[in-house]
Amino acid sequence: MSNEPPLMELPIKTADGGFYDGFSKDVTITAKVLIGALIIWAVAFPENAASVLSSMNSFLLANFATWYIWVVAFFILVCVVLAIIPSTGKLRMGMADDAPEFSSFSWFSMMFGAGIGIGMLTFATAEPMYHFANNPEVIQGLAEGSTEGNVRYAYKWSFLHWGFSAWACYALVGLSLGYFSYRRNLPLTIRSGLSPLFGARLSGPLGHVIDIVAVVATVLGVAQTLGFGVEQFVAGLHRIGFGDWLLDAEGKATTTAIVVALVVIMGASTLSALSGVGKGIKWLSNINMGLSFFLLAFFLIFGSAAFGIQALFVGLFDYIVALPSLLFTVWRADSTETGDALASWQGGWSVFYWAWWIAFAPFVGVFLARISRGRTVREYVLGAIVIPSLMCFVWFTIVGGTAINLTLNGTAGDAISGAGQQAQLFAMLDVILSSGFAWVMAVLVVILLLTYLVTSADSAVLIVNTINSGGDEGPKGRPHIIFWGVALAMVVGALLVIGGLGAIQTAMVIGALPFSLVMALMGIALIKGILRDSKREANGVTSVYSED
């Protein structure tokens, strides 16, 4: 095999005319039917849907926790090893003379905005605050919750969930597609990442199934992100004075508020998606990054900067030292109070996050590949894993550290800890600032939320269409862009109405499972493909596509 060129043609049958012109009917229609069935089920039979989803979620968490933990560890190892080895790290995602299409700032802005941007605004405050109160060390009696001695443990676990593991899930898919699509001229779609394992068979039903799984996982993964963002967006609108109709008696978003928010968000995202990556998405991503840096600078000046910086270095040290163990530790229910509590905690946090990042990976991975052509493997891994993780760590320690410090020293009382996770950022602004300035900052946060939500949604719609069209990167198929924008809004709305974020979480965990297997195979295929290519080069056989 090393004396023969690799597969450099993977034809995918697409329609030559009609409504599905340029799209694979097998993939597009099947994915639409599956997502449509989920929406109809959730709307027409909400109680049955909620019950079945809950039962399936319990089964998956009880039987696949080990798989999720270990497979994410595998993703990290593949990316890091390929970047470190000199011969593989210098490989370019493209031809030898390909230059990056986007500047480093725009590249990073689009990558960060699509990958985790929305989560920063919700979880940079909420997650450190939660782990500050409870985490595995507290459960095992090694620390006392909500005390100064538990701060470093809070950040160890926050960094685990939002650090290298999260970005490795995205990076693996992007690296695989960037390598095989831009070096071998294969279509920019998920099936191409498995070409060293299955070859030309991916042109048929096997490839269609892989792409369908990717589309469904993408819709459910993005729905999870949008669900968190919509609830915080509604809380922000309520904070800046749009009316009490936005929240019910328990402080949760009303059905009317959810519908209005989704119409605004998905309407704007669909218009942006119609303009393509180089226009609307690029400009929105740059705006996101600028506003994010402004908000971070605000907390550096007016928040607990010294506390946050100390937490950053201590937390980073604890995280790096503990990472090898954290990546492979699995707690199982053993009928003891501590064992059951640890297993429950891991299922609700680590396993949930790994499923979320995996479900998000086809969308972010294809998007990363789309904007990373011309970059080396080492440059890509540094830009797609290390730098975004450090950015997350800074946000969690500066913003979340301010919330913890205000709670520790008694300034905030229970104003922050007593608020729902979607309102904790706004509650912290009310503690720090006078009412007038707090309102101005709340408006800024709402604007930033909106731009992040629009960026994530429009990027997802474009990527779904890219997969459905057999890897065609152009912003084609306007009716299909509109369809997926509406479908994504309806998935989020339907699942929020029948069971809130819990229903979206359950559907996402279910959708992520089959794609986690696809990703594991992509990692194996990437290693196999690179090793074979190195042998081909040694034997004088080309491994890079050439029109000649």
C-alpha positions as CSV (number, residue, x, y, z in Angstrom):
1,M,0.0,0.0,0.0
2,S,2.9,2.4,0.7
3,N,4.0,2.1,-3.0
4,E,0.6,3.3,-4.3
5,P,-0.8,6.9,-4.0
6,P,-3.6,7.4,-1.5
7,L,-7.2,7.8,-2.3
8,M,-7.6,11.2,-3.9
9,E,-11.2,10.9,-5.3
10,L,-14.3,10.3,-3.3
11,P,-17.3,11.1,-5.5
12,I,-20.5,11.8,-3.6
13,K,-23.7,11.6,-5.7
14,T,-25.6,14.9,-5.6
15,A,-28.7,16.1,-7.4
16,D,-28.2,17.7,-10.8
17,G,-31.3,19.9,-10.6
18,G,-34.5,20.7,-8.8
19,F,-34.9,21.8,-5.2
20,Y,-31.9,19.6,-4.0
21,D,-29.6,20.8,-6.7
22,G,-26.0,20.2,-5.5
23,F,-27.1,18.3,-2.4
24,S,-26.9,14.6,-1.5
25,K,-30.6,13.6,-1.2
26,D,-29.6,10.6,0.8
27,V,-28.0,12.7,3.5
28,T,-30.1,15.8,3.4
29,I,-33.6,14.3,3.3
30,T,-32.8,11.6,5.9
31,A,-31.3,14.2,8.3
32,K,-34.4,16.5,7.8
33,V,-36.8,13.6,8.5
34,L,-34.9,12.7,11.7
35,I,-34.8,16.2,13.0
36,G,-38.4,16.9,11.9
37,A,-39.5,13.7,13.7
38,L,-37.8,14.9,16.9
39,I,-39.6,18.3,16.7
40,I,-43.0,16.7,16.1
41,W,-42.5,14.2,18.8
42,A,-41.5,16.9,21.3
43,V,-44.4,19.2,20.4
44,A,-47.2,16.6,19.9
45,F,-46.3,14.2,22.8
46,P,-44.3,16.3,25.3
47,E,-44.8,14.1,28.3
48,N,-43.9,10.9,26.4
49,A,-40.8,12.6,24.9
50,A,-39.6,13.9,28.2
51,S,-40.1,10.4,29.9
52,V,-38.4,8.5,27.1
53,L,-35.5,10.9,26.8
54,S,-34.9,10.8,30.6
55,S,-34.9,7.0,30.6
56,M,-32.4,6.8,27.7
57,N,-30.2,9.4,29.4
58,S,-30.0,7.3,32.6
59,F,-29.1,4.2,30.6
60,L,-26.3,6.0,28.7
61,L,-24.8,7.6,31.8
62,A,-24.8,4.3,33.6
63,N,-23.3,2.3,30.7
64,F,-21.2,4.6,28.6
65,A,-19.5,6.9,31.2
66,T,-16.2,5.0,30.8
67,W,-16.3,5.2,27.0
68,Y,-16.9,9.0,27.1
69,I,-14.0,9.6,29.6
70,W,-11.5,7.4,27.8
71,V,-12.3,8.4,24.2
72,V,-11.8,12.1,25.0
73,A,-8.4,11.2,26.5
74,F,-7.6,9.5,23.2
75,F,-8.5,12.6,21.2
76,I,-6.0,14.7,23.3
77,L,-3.2,12.2,22.9
78,V,-3.6,12.0,19.1
79,C,-3.5,15.8,18.6
80,V,-0.6,16.5,21.0
81,V,1.6,13.6,19.8
82,L,1.1,14.6,16.1
83,A,2.0,18.2,16.9
84,I,5.1,17.3,19.0
85,I,6.7,14.9,16.5
86,P,8.8,17.1,14.2
87,S,8.0,15.2,11.0
88,T,4.2,15.4,11.5
89,G,4.1,18.8,13.2
90,K,5.5,20.5,10.1
91,L,3.0,18.9,7.8
92,R,0.7,21.5,6.2
93,M,-3.1,21.3,5.9
94,G,-2.9,21.9,2.2
95,M,-0.4,22.1,-0.6
96,A,3.2,23.2,0.1
97,D,2.5,26.7,-1.2
98,D,-0.9,27.2,0.4
99,A,-1.1,30.3,2.6
100,P,-3.7,30.9,5.4
101,E,-6.8,32.6,4.1
102,F,-7.5,34.6,7.2
103,S,-5.3,36.7,9.5
104,S,-4.4,35.2,12.9
105,F,-6.8,37.5,14.7
106,S,-9.8,36.7,12.4
107,W,-8.9,33.0,12.5
108,F,-8.8,32.9,16.3
109,S,-11.9,35.1,16.6
110,M,-14.0,32.8,14.4
111,M,-12.6,29.7,16.0
112,F,-13.3,30.9,19.6
113,G,-16.7,32.4,18.8
114,A,-17.9,29.3,17.1
115,G,-16.4,26.9,19.7
116,I,-17.1,28.2,23.2
117,G,-18.0,31.9,23.0
118,I,-21.5,31.6,24.4
119,G,-20.4,29.3,27.2
120,M,-18.0,31.9,28.4
121,L,-20.7,34.3,29.4
122,T,-22.8,31.7,31.2
123,F,-20.2,29.4,32.7
124,A,-17.2,31.7,33.4
125,T,-19.2,32.8,36.5
126,A,-21.5,29.8,37.1
127,E,-19.1,26.9,36.9
128,P,-16.4,28.1,39.3
129,M,-19.2,29.2,41.7
130,Y,-20.7,25.7,41.6
131,H,-17.5,23.8,42.1
132,F,-16.6,26.3,44.8
133,A,-19.6,24.9,46.7
134,N,-19.2,21.2,45.6
135,N,-16.8,19.0,43.8
136,P,-15.2,15.6,44.1
137,E,-12.8,16.8,46.9
138,V,-15.8,18.0,48.9
139,I,-17.7,14.8,48.3
140,Q,-14.6,12.8,49.6
141,G,-14.2,15.0,52.6
142,L,-10.9,16.5,51.4
143,A,-12.2,20.0,51.4
144,E,-15.1,22.1,52.8
145,G,-17.4,23.6,50.3
146,S,-17.7,27.4,49.9
147,T,-14.5,28.1,51.8
148,E,-11.1,29.6,50.8
149,G,-9.5,26.1,50.9
150,N,-11.8,24.9,48.1
151,V,-11.0,27.6,45.6
152,R,-8.1,25.7,43.9
153,Y,-10.2,22.6,43.6
154,A,-13.0,24.6,42.0
155,Y,-10.6,25.7,39.3
156,K,-9.0,22.3,38.8
157,W,-12.4,21.0,37.7
158,S,-13.5,24.1,35.8
159,F,-10.3,23.9,33.8
160,L,-10.8,20.2,33.1
161,H,-14.2,20.8,31.5
162,W,-13.3,23.9,29.5
163,G,-9.6,23.3,28.7
164,F,-7.6,20.9,26.5
165,S,-10.2,18.2,26.4
166,A,-12.9,20.4,25.0
167,W,-10.7,21.9,22.3
168,A,-9.1,18.5,21.4
169,C,-12.6,17.2,20.4
170,Y,-12.9,20.1,18.0
171,A,-9.3,20.0,16.9
172,L,-9.3,16.3,16.0
173,V,-12.2,16.6,13.6
174,G,-10.7,19.8,12.0
175,L,-7.2,18.3,11.7
176,S,-8.5,15.1,10.1
177,L,-10.7,16.9,7.6
178,G,-8.0,19.6,6.9
179,Y,-5.4,16.9,6.2
180,F,-7.5,14.7,4.0
181,S,-9.5,17.4,2.2
182,Y,-6.7,19.9,1.5
183,R,-3.8,17.4,0.9
184,R,-5.8,14.8,-0.9
185,N,-8.6,16.9,-2.5
186,L,-11.3,14.8,-0.8
187,P,-14.7,16.5,0.0
188,L,-14.8,18.7,3.1
189,T,-17.3,16.4,4.9
190,I,-17.0,14.0,7.8
191,R,-16.8,10.8,5.8
192,S,-13.5,12.0,4.2
193,G,-11.8,11.6,7.6
194,L,-12.3,7.9,7.5
195,S,-10.9,7.3,4.0
196,P,-7.7,5.4,5.2
197,L,-10.0,2.9,6.8
198,F,-12.9,2.4,4.4
199,G,-11.6,3.9,1.1
200,A,-14.0,4.2,-1.9
201,R,-16.8,2.5,0.0
202,L,-17.4,5.9,1.7
203,S,-19.0,7.1,-1.6
204,G,-22.0,4.9,-0.8
205,P,-24.4,4.1,2.0
206,L,-21.7,3.9,4.7
207,G,-20.5,7.4,3.9
208,H,-24.1,8.7,3.9
209,V,-24.8,7.2,7.4
210,I,-21.6,8.8,8.8
211,D,-22.6,12.3,7.4
212,I,-26.2,11.9,8.7
213,V,-24.9,11.1,12.2
214,A,-22.7,14.2,12.0
215,V,-25.6,16.4,11.0
216,V,-27.9,15.1,13.8
217,A,-25.1,15.5,16.4
218,T,-24.4,19.0,15.1
219,V,-28.0,20.1,15.4
220,L,-28.3,18.7,18.9
221,G,-24.9,20.0,20.1
222,V,-25.6,23.5,18.9
223,A,-29.1,23.3,20.4
224,Q,-27.5,22.7,23.8
225,T,-25.4,25.8,23.4
226,L,-28.2,27.9,22.1
227,G,-30.4,26.7,25.0
228,F,-28.0,28.0,27.5
229,G,-27.6,31.2,25.5
230,V,-31.3,31.8,25.0
231,E,-32.0,31.5,28.8
232,Q,-29.2,34.0,29.6
233,F,-30.3,36.3,26.8
234,V,-33.9,36.4,28.2
235,A,-32.5,37.0,31.7
236,G,-30.5,39.8,30.3
237,L,-33.5,41.4,28.5
238,H,-35.4,41.2,31.8
239,R,-32.5,42.8,33.6
240,I,-32.3,45.8,31.3
241,G,-36.0,46.4,31.5
242,F,-37.9,44.6,28.7
243,G,-40.7,43.5,31.1
244,D,-41.7,40.9,33.6
245,W,-43.4,38.9,30.9
246,L,-40.0,37.4,30.1
247,L,-39.8,35.3,33.3
248,D,-42.2,33.2,35.2
249,A,-42.7,33.1,39.0
250,E,-39.7,30.8,39.4
251,G,-37.4,33.1,37.4
252,K,-37.3,30.9,34.3
253,A,-37.9,32.1,30.8
254,T,-41.5,31.9,29.7
255,T,-42.6,30.2,26.5
256,T,-43.4,33.5,24.9
257,A,-39.9,34.8,25.8
258,I,-38.2,31.8,24.3
259,V,-40.1,32.1,21.1
260,V,-39.4,35.8,20.8
261,A,-35.7,35.3,21.6
262,L,-35.4,32.5,19.0
263,V,-37.1,34.5,16.3
264,V,-34.6,37.4,16.8
265,I,-31.5,35.1,17.1
266,M,-32.3,32.7,14.3
267,G,-33.6,35.5,12.0
268,A,-30.3,37.3,12.3
269,S,-28.2,34.2,12.1
270,T,-30.0,33.0,8.9
271,L,-29.3,36.4,7.2
272,S,-25.6,36.1,8.3
273,A,-25.4,32.6,7.0
274,L,-26.7,33.7,3.6
275,S,-23.7,36.0,3.3
276,G,-21.1,33.3,3.9
277,V,-18.0,32.8,6.0
278,G,-15.9,35.7,4.6
279,K,-18.5,38.4,5.3
280,G,-21.1,38.1,8.0
281,I,-19.5,35.4,10.1
282,K,-16.0,37.0,9.9
283,W,-17.3,40.5,10.9
284,L,-19.5,39.2,13.7
285,S,-16.6,37.1,15.1
286,N,-14.3,40.2,15.1
287,I,-17.0,42.1,16.9
288,N,-17.4,39.3,19.4
289,M,-13.7,39.2,20.2
290,G,-13.5,43.0,20.6
291,L,-16.4,43.1,23.0
292,S,-15.1,40.1,24.9
293,F,-11.8,41.8,25.5
294,F,-13.6,44.9,26.6
295,L,-15.7,42.9,29.1
296,L,-12.6,41.1,30.4
297,A,-10.7,44.4,30.8
298,F,-13.6,45.7,32.8
299,F,-13.3,42.9,35.3
300,L,-9.6,43.3,35.4
301,I,-10.1,46.9,36.5
302,F,-13.3,46.7,38.6
303,G,-13.3,43.1,39.6
304,S,-11.0,41.0,41.9
305,A,-8.0,41.0,39.5
306,A,-5.4,40.0,42.1
307,F,-7.6,37.1,43.4
308,G,-8.2,36.0,39.8
309,I,-4.6,36.1,38.7
310,Q,-3.5,34.0,41.7
311,A,-6.3,31.6,41.0
312,L,-5.2,31.4,37.4
313,F,-1.6,30.3,38.2
314,V,-2.5,28.0,41.1
315,G,-5.4,26.5,39.2
316,L,-3.3,26.0,36.0
317,F,-0.6,24.3,38.0
318,D,-3.1,22.0,39.7
319,Y,-4.8,21.2,36.4
320,I,-1.6,20.3,34.5
321,V,-0.2,18.2,37.4
322,A,-3.5,16.3,37.8
323,L,-4.4,16.1,34.1
324,P,-3.0,12.6,33.4
325,S,-5.1,11.2,36.3
326,L,-8.2,13.3,35.5
327,L,-8.3,12.1,31.9
328,F,-8.6,8.4,32.8
329,T,-10.4,8.4,36.2
330,V,-13.9,6.9,36.1
331,W,-16.0,6.7,39.2
332,R,-18.6,4.0,39.3
333,A,-21.6,3.6,41.6
334,D,-20.7,1.1,44.3
335,S,-23.7,1.3,46.7
336,T,-21.8,3.5,49.1
337,E,-22.7,7.1,49.8
338,T,-19.4,8.5,48.5
339,G,-19.0,6.2,45.5
340,D,-22.6,6.9,44.3
341,A,-22.2,10.6,44.8
342,L,-18.9,10.7,42.8
343,A,-20.5,8.6,40.0
344,S,-23.5,10.9,39.9
345,W,-21.3,14.0,40.0
346,Q,-19.1,12.7,37.1
347,G,-22.2,11.8,35.0
348,G,-23.8,15.2,35.5
349,W,-20.6,17.2,34.8
350,S,-17.6,15.5,33.1
351,V,-19.6,13.0,31.0
352,F,-22.2,15.6,30.1
353,Y,-19.4,18.0,29.0
354,W,-17.6,15.3,26.9
355,A,-20.9,14.5,25.2
356,W,-21.5,18.2,24.6
357,W,-18.1,18.8,23.0
358,I,-18.4,15.6,20.9
359,A,-21.8,16.6,19.6
360,F,-20.4,20.1,18.9
361,A,-17.3,18.7,17.2
362,P,-18.7,18.0,13.6
363,F,-19.8,21.6,13.4
364,V,-16.7,23.2,14.9
365,G,-14.4,20.7,13.4
366,V,-15.6,21.3,9.8
367,F,-15.6,25.0,10.5
368,L,-12.0,24.9,11.8
369,A,-10.9,23.0,8.8
370,R,-12.7,25.4,6.5
371,I,-10.8,28.4,8.0
372,S,-7.4,26.7,8.6
373,R,-6.2,25.7,5.2
374,G,-2.5,26.5,4.8
375,R,-1.6,26.1,8.5
376,T,0.8,23.5,9.7
377,V,-0.3,20.7,12.1
378,R,1.8,22.2,14.9
379,E,0.4,25.7,14.3
380,Y,-3.1,24.4,14.1
381,V,-2.9,22.4,17.4
382,L,-1.4,25.4,19.2
383,G,-4.1,27.7,17.8
384,A,-7.0,25.3,18.2
385,I,-6.2,23.7,21.6
386,V,-3.6,25.6,23.7
387,I,-4.4,29.2,23.1
388,P,-8.3,28.9,23.3
389,S,-7.9,26.9,26.5
390,L,-5.7,29.6,28.1
391,M,-8.3,32.2,27.0
392,C,-11.0,30.1,28.8
393,F,-8.8,29.9,31.9
394,V,-8.3,33.6,32.0
395,W,-12.0,34.2,31.7
396,F,-12.9,31.7,34.4
397,T,-10.4,33.1,36.9
398,I,-10.9,36.8,36.3
399,V,-14.7,36.8,35.9
400,G,-15.5,33.7,38.0
401,G,-12.8,34.6,40.5
402,T,-14.5,38.0,41.1
403,A,-17.8,36.2,41.9
404,I,-16.0,33.8,44.3
405,N,-14.1,36.6,46.0
406,L,-17.2,38.8,46.5
407,T,-18.9,35.8,48.0
408,L,-16.0,34.9,50.3
409,N,-15.5,38.3,51.7
410,G,-19.2,38.8,52.3
411,T,-19.7,41.7,49.9
412,A,-22.2,39.8,47.7
413,G,-23.9,37.8,50.4
414,D,-25.9,35.3,48.6
415,A,-26.8,37.6,45.7
416,I,-24.6,35.7,43.2
417,S,-24.7,32.2,44.6
418,G,-28.5,32.5,45.0
419,A,-29.2,33.5,41.4
420,G,-29.8,31.0,38.7
421,Q,-26.8,30.2,36.5
422,Q,-28.3,32.3,33.6
423,A,-28.5,35.4,35.9
424,Q,-25.3,35.1,38.0
425,L,-23.3,37.4,35.7
426,F,-25.9,40.1,35.9
427,A,-26.2,39.7,39.6
428,M,-22.4,40.2,39.9
429,L,-22.6,43.4,37.9
430,D,-25.3,44.7,40.3
431,V,-22.9,44.0,43.2
432,I,-19.9,45.7,41.7
433,L,-21.5,48.8,40.1
434,S,-24.1,51.4,40.8
435,S,-27.5,50.7,39.2
436,G,-26.9,53.0,36.3
437,F,-23.5,51.6,35.3
438,A,-24.7,48.1,36.0
439,W,-27.5,48.7,33.5
440,V,-25.1,49.9,30.8
441,M,-22.8,46.8,31.3
442,A,-25.9,44.5,31.2
443,V,-26.8,46.0,27.8
444,L,-23.2,45.3,26.6
445,V,-23.5,41.7,27.8
446,V,-26.8,41.3,26.1
447,I,-25.4,42.6,22.8
448,L,-22.4,40.3,23.2
449,L,-24.7,37.3,23.9
450,L,-26.7,38.1,20.8
451,T,-23.6,38.3,18.5
452,Y,-22.2,35.1,20.0
453,L,-25.5,33.3,19.5
454,V,-25.9,34.5,16.0
455,T,-22.3,33.5,15.2
456,S,-22.7,30.0,16.5
457,A,-26.1,29.5,14.8
458,D,-25.1,30.8,11.4
459,S,-21.9,28.9,11.4
460,A,-23.7,25.7,12.3
461,V,-26.3,26.2,9.5
462,L,-23.5,26.7,6.9
463,I,-21.6,23.6,8.2
464,V,-24.8,21.5,8.1
465,N,-25.3,22.6,4.5
466,T,-21.6,21.8,3.7
467,I,-22.0,18.3,4.9
468,N,-25.3,17.8,3.1
469,S,-23.8,19.0,-0.1
470,G,-21.0,16.5,-0.1
471,G,-18.4,19.0,1.1
472,D,-19.2,22.0,-1.2
473,E,-18.0,25.0,0.8
474,G,-20.0,27.6,-1.1
475,P,-22.9,29.4,0.6
476,K,-25.4,27.7,-1.7
477,G,-28.9,26.5,-1.3
478,R,-30.7,29.5,0.2
479,P,-33.9,27.6,0.9
480,H,-31.9,25.0,2.8
481,I,-30.1,27.6,4.9
482,I,-33.5,29.0,5.9
483,F,-34.8,25.5,6.6
484,W,-32.0,24.6,8.9
485,G,-32.2,28.0,10.6
486,V,-35.9,27.4,11.3
487,A,-35.3,23.7,12.3
488,L,-32.6,24.6,14.8
489,A,-34.8,27.2,16.4
490,M,-37.7,24.7,16.6
491,V,-35.5,22.0,18.2
492,V,-34.3,24.5,20.8
493,G,-37.7,25.8,21.5
494,A,-39.5,22.4,21.6
495,L,-37.0,20.8,23.9
496,L,-36.9,23.9,26.2
497,V,-40.7,23.9,26.5
498,I,-41.0,20.1,27.2
499,G,-38.2,19.9,29.8
500,G,-36.0,22.9,29.8
501,L,-32.3,22.5,29.5
502,G,-32.5,19.0,30.9
503,A,-34.4,17.8,27.8
504,I,-31.9,19.4,25.5
505,Q,-29.0,17.9,27.5
506,T,-30.5,14.4,27.3
507,A,-31.1,14.6,23.5
508,M,-27.6,15.9,23.0
509,V,-26.0,13.1,25.1
510,I,-27.9,10.6,23.0
511,G,-26.9,12.2,19.7
512,A,-23.3,12.4,20.7
513,L,-22.8,8.7,21.3
514,P,-22.8,7.4,17.7
515,F,-20.6,10.3,16.6
516,S,-18.1,9.6,19.4
517,L,-17.5,6.3,17.6
518,V,-17.0,8.1,14.3
519,M,-14.5,10.4,16.0
520,A,-12.5,7.5,17.5
521,L,-12.3,6.0,14.0
522,M,-11.2,9.4,12.6
523,G,-8.3,9.5,15.1
524,I,-7.2,6.0,14.1
525,A,-7.6,6.9,10.4
526,L,-5.5,10.1,10.8
527,I,-2.7,8.2,12.4
528,K,-2.8,5.5,9.8
529,G,-3.0,8.0,7.0
530,I,0.0,10.0,8.2
531,L,2.1,6.9,8.8
532,R,1.3,5.6,5.3
533,D,2.1,9.0,3.8
534,S,5.5,9.1,5.4
535,K,6.3,5.7,4.0
536,R,5.1,6.8,0.6
537,E,7.3,9.9,0.6
538,A,10.3,7.7,1.6
539,N,9.5,5.4,-1.4
540,G,9.2,8.4,-3.7
541,V,5.4,8.1,-4.0
542,T,3.4,11.3,-3.9
543,S,0.8,11.6,-1.1
544,V,-0.4,15.1,-2.0
545,Y,-3.0,15.8,-4.7
546,S,-1.8,17.4,-7.9
547,E,-3.9,18.4,-10.9
548,D,-1.2,16.7,-13.1
